[in-house]
Amino acid sequence: MATYDRSQVRLLILLILQTQSQYQAHQETLLKALSAQGFTLSRDNLHIELAWLENTADAIVDRMSGSVHIALLTPAGLEIAQGVVEIPGIDRPLPGQAL
């Protein structure tokens, strides 16, 4: 069971991806950026959130390179990160919220 706010972490993942070159990031980049925002997740928990964002919200594409996850923001995910679209299970960004 997760001991973190899943809806907030999901938004942060999208916001992190929004700031990355080509809108994609390696799992270690995501873990480090989440930790800097006060959320320390295990790799397994990150993989669970990436799978949710891909399968439930269509917000990312979660690709594998060997045993490493690489997340790519989709156009739908960008709209969620910008607050244009609201999805249950993902916090809405606050006005002016960016990383």
CORDAJO-V733016 format. One record per run of one state. SS is the DSSP state (@ for helix, = for strand, . for the rest). FROM is the first residue (numbers start at 0). LEN is the number of residues. If there is no record, write none. Layout:
<<SS,FROM,LEN> <SS,FROM,LEN>>
This chain:
<<.,0,5> <@,5,14> <.,19,1> <@,20,3> <=,23,3> <@,26,10> <.,36,6> <@,42,13> <.,55,4> <=,59,6> <.,65,2> <=,67,6> <.,73,1> <@,74,7> <.,81,18>>
